[in-house]
C-alpha cells in the first residue's frame, strides 16, 4: 500500500470560503485514477470519426446523440457506450481519442492519469492491439512531452464475457507489457462477481501488473470483499456501496484501500439520487482513502474538475480539509513512482499553504 508520508507535513488549512475552495479544487495538481478512454469519446468526435470511416449513425446530429444520454442504470449506458466504440477503426482514430482527452485533463491540472481501455470492445470488431496500442503509446508520449502529463495505461477486461475471453485478451496484451501498469475489471457488475476472474488476475500479478477492479457500484459489498480477497486488488473502483457493511468500512479505512469514486457517474446511472445525497462525505468521515474521478465524462456530463466542484457545491458541509484530502489522496493512490508523487504533493502543499 502507498505510504501517506511522502511529504513531511500537510499545510495548516484555515477555514477558507467556498469560492476559494472551488478555485483550489480546479487549479490544484491532481491525479485521475478512474477514467475509461472510450468514455471520453465526445459526440462531436463520434460524428467526425463516423464521417472519416463511412460509419452510419442512428442519430441526425450531435444534439440528437446527446439527448440519448439518459440512462436508467449501468446496462442502459453500456449499450450506448459499446455502440459508440464502433466508430473507432484506425490507429489515427485511437490517437485522436486519447490526445483529445489528455489535452482536456491537462486543462484541469491533472498531472497523472491512469486510463482504462477495453480491448474486447475492439477486438470483437476485428480491431486488434496492433491498431490501438501504438496510438495510445504515441498519445501518452506526446502528453508527457507537450503537457507534462504522466500516463500509465490499465488494460481492462469485460466482466460480462467469459473468463477465457479475458485470459486470451491478457495473452494478446503481453507484447505491450512495457506500456501497461495494471489490469482492471469493468462492465456489467450484476451477476458477474469478482471471483469469476480469479485466474486472470493471478496471471496479471505474475506479469507484474497492478490490480484494480470495479466493485460496489451496482454490485453488493460482497463484491468489494471478493475484489480484495480473491483478486487481491490495490484499488477499488467506485466502492460506494461499501457503506452498507460497517465491518467492510472499518477494513477499508484500516488498510487505507483507495476508492476511485465518480460522483456524476453515480447520479447519471442512478446509483444515488443526486449529488446532495451522495455518500462520499460519509466515506471520508469514516477515514477511507477516497478519490474523485470522472469515469466516462463524455457521457456523464463532466470531467474531473466538474465532478469536484459540482459535488462541493451540492454538499455545503464539505470544505477545505475535505478538498485537500481528496486531491492528496488522488496523488498518493496513483501507481506513479514515489519520487514523482512526492514532487506533486509538494506542489499541492505549496499551493494550499499560500492560500491558507
N, C-alpha and C positions, 0 to 999 in steps of 0.2 A: 504494500500500500504506500502511496505517496506521502512523504512527510509534510507536516504543517510548518516545519521550521526552516523554510527556505530563506527567510529573512529574519533578522534578529528581533524585530518588533513590528507591531502594527501601529498605524497612525492613531493618535488620540482624537477621535471623531467627536466634534461637538454636535449639538442639535442644529442641523442645517435645515433651512427652509425647503419645502417640497420642490420648488423650481430649481434650486441649486442641486438637489439630489438628482433630479431628472437630467440636468446638464451633465453631471458627473457620470451617470449611467450611460449616456450617449458617447461621451468623449473619452472615457477611460479605456485602457487596454483590456482586452477580454479574449477568451477562447470560446469557440463554437464547437461543441462536442457531440451534437446530435442534429445533423442535417443530412438529408438524402439528396445527392447531387441531382438525381432525376426529379426531385421535388422542388427544384429551383427553376424548372422549365416554365418561364413566363408565357402567357398566351400569345404575346407578340412574337416570341421566338418560335413557338409551336407553328404559327402560321407561316413565318419566314422559312422554316425548315420544310414544312409541308410543300410549299411552293418550289423550293430548291429541289426536292426529291420526288415531286409528282405524286404526293400523297393526298388523297381526297379526305376532307374533314367533314363530319356531320354537323358543322356549325357555320352559319353565314359569315360571322366576323368575330373579332376579339371580344366584343361586348357580349355576344351570344354565348361564347365559351365561358366567360366569367360568370354569367348567370347560372351556368350548370354547376358551379361550385357551391352547391347547397347540400350538405351531407347529413345523413341521419345516423351514421355510425362509421366505423372504420372500413367495413367492406364496401360501402357506397362510395367512399373516397378511393379505395384501391382499384375499383373497377375503372374509374376515370383516369387514375394515375397510370395504370398499365396501358390503357389505350393511348394516352399521351406519349408514352415512350416510343410508339411506332414511328414517329417522325425522325427518330434518331437512327440514321442509317450509315453514315460515313465517319471517318476519323475527324474530318473538319466539323461535323455536327457536334460530336462529343467535346471537341476543343472549345467550340463557341459556347456550349452549355457551361462548362467548367469555368472558363475565363470570365463570362458574364457574372457568375456567382462570386468569384474571387474579387472582382472589382467592387461589387456591392458590399461584400464583407469588409473590405479594407475601408470603405467609407464609414462603416460602423465601428471602426477602430478595433476590429478583430486582428489579433496578432498571431493566433494559432487556430487552425481549423482542421478537424479530423472527419472529413466527409465520408458517408457511406456511399457505396454504389452497388447496384443489384445486377450482377452478371446474368442471372437466369431470365431477367426481363428482356435481355437482348439476345442471348444465345438461342432461346426458343424461336427467335425470328431469323436465325442464321447469321447474326452479328456477333462475332467472337472476340475474345480477348485481344487478338491481334489488331482489331479495329479500335476499340475504346481505350485500351491501356496506353498506347503511345500518345494519344490525345490527352489523357489525364496527366501523364508524366510531363508532357510539354507544358501544359497549362500550369501545373504546380511549379515548375521551374521558372516560368515567366512571372508567376505571382511572387516567388521569392526574390527574383532579380529586380522587378519593377515596383513591387508593392511592399516588399519587406515582410511578406506573409509566409509563415511557416505552415506547411501542409503535410498531413500524414493520412494516407488512404486506408479505409477499412472496407474489406470485401464482405458483403452481407449476403446471407443465404435466406431463401424464402421458406417460411415455416409451413405454408400450406402445401408445399410439394414434398415428395418422399425424401427421406434422409439419403438414400442412394444418389439422388439427383444432386444433393448438396455435396456429397463426397466427390462426385465427378467434377463439380464446379471448383472445389478446393484443389483437386488434381490439376485442372486447367490453369489455375492461378499460380501454380508452382514456378513457372519460368519468370514470373513477375514479382517474386517474393521480395526482392531488394527494394521494391517501391511500395510495399504494403506494411502497415504496422499492426493490423489486427483483423479479427473476424467478428462479424455481428450477426444477429438473428432478427428478422423483421417480418412483415406481412401479417396475415390474419392470426390473431392470438387465440381466439376462441377455438377450443378443440385441438390445439396444437401446442402441447406443453413443452417446456424446455427439454425434458428427458428424451424426447423424440430425436434429439440431435447430439446425444452424448458422444457418439463415435466421431462426429465431425469436429467437435470442439476438442476432443482428446488429440486428434490428429493435428489440428491447428496449433495446439500448445507444443506438440513435438516439432512443428515447423518454426517455432519461436514467435508466434503471433500473440499479441494481447487478445483478451476475450471480453466482449461486451454482448449484451442481449436485451432486446425489448422484453419487458415483463411488468405486469402490474399496471397496464394501461386499461385494456378491457378485461384481461385475464385476472384471476384472483391473486391474493397474496401468496398462495401456494406456488404460483409460477415464479415469483421472486425468489422464494426458497429454492426451487428447482434450479434456477439460473445460478444461484450462489453455490449450492452444494453439489450439483451434478455437472453443470457446465463450467463451474469454477471461474465465473466472470470477475472482472476487475472494475466494472462499472455496470449499473443498471440503467437502461434507457427507459424513461418515463418513471415507473415505480410509484405512481401516486396512490395506488390502492393499497400500498403497504400500511397506510394509516388505519386500515381496518383490523390490523393484527398488532396489538401492543408489544408482544414479545419480539416480533419482527422489527418493529420500530426501534426497540432497545438495541437489538443486534446491529442494525444498520448504523445507529449512532455510535455504538461502541467500536465497530470496525471502521468507521468513517468511510463507508462504501459510497462513492459518488452516485447521485441520481441525476440524470440529464433530463430535467423536466421541461416541457414545451407548453406553456400556458395557452397561447392562441390555438394551437392544435387541439388541446383538451376541450376547449369551448366548441370549436368547429366540428369536432367529431362526437360531441355530446357526452364526453366523459364527465364534464362538470357543466352546470347550467350557464354560468357566466364567470368572468374574471373575479368579480366581487366575492364569489363563493369558492374560489379555488383554494385548495388546502396547502398551498406552498408555504404560507406563514406558519401553519401548524407543523409542517415538516422541519422548517428551520428552527422553530422554537424548541423542538424535541432534540435538537443537536445533530440533525442529519446534514450531510455534506451535499447540499442541493446546488445545482447549476441551472441557468435559464438558457434555452436554445430555441431554434425556430422550426425544426422538424422538416416540413415541406412548405416553405414560405410562399411559394408562388400560388399554392392552393389555399393556404390558411390565413392569408391577409396580413402577413408581416414578417420581417426579418428580425434578427436578434435584438436590435435596439427597440423595434416596435414592441416585441414581447416584454422587454424590461420596462419601458416607460408606460405602456398601457396597463401592465399589472400593477405598478406602483400607483398610477392614477386611480385605479379601481379599488385599491386597498390602502386607505389613508393611514392605517396602523403601521404600514411598512415605512421605514425611514432610513436614515444614513447608515446605521450599523448593519441593517439587512442588505442594503445596496452594496456596501463594501464587501460583505461576506460572500454574496453571490458572485461578484466579479473575481474576488480572490479564489474562491472555490473553483471557478472555471479554469483558472491558470494552474492551480495545484493538481486538479484532477486530469489534466491532459497527459498524454504519453510522450510529451516532448522531453528533451534532455534536461536534467536538473539545472544545469547552468543557464539554459535559455529561460526556464521558469523563474529562476532567481532574478534574472535581469528584468523580466516583465513585471514581476511582483514589486521590485524596487521602483520601477517606473510608476506603477499603480500607487504605491505608498507615497511617493513624492508628490503626485498629483493631488492626493487626498489631504496630505499634510498642508499643502499650500491653500487648499480650500477651507480647511478647518479654522 
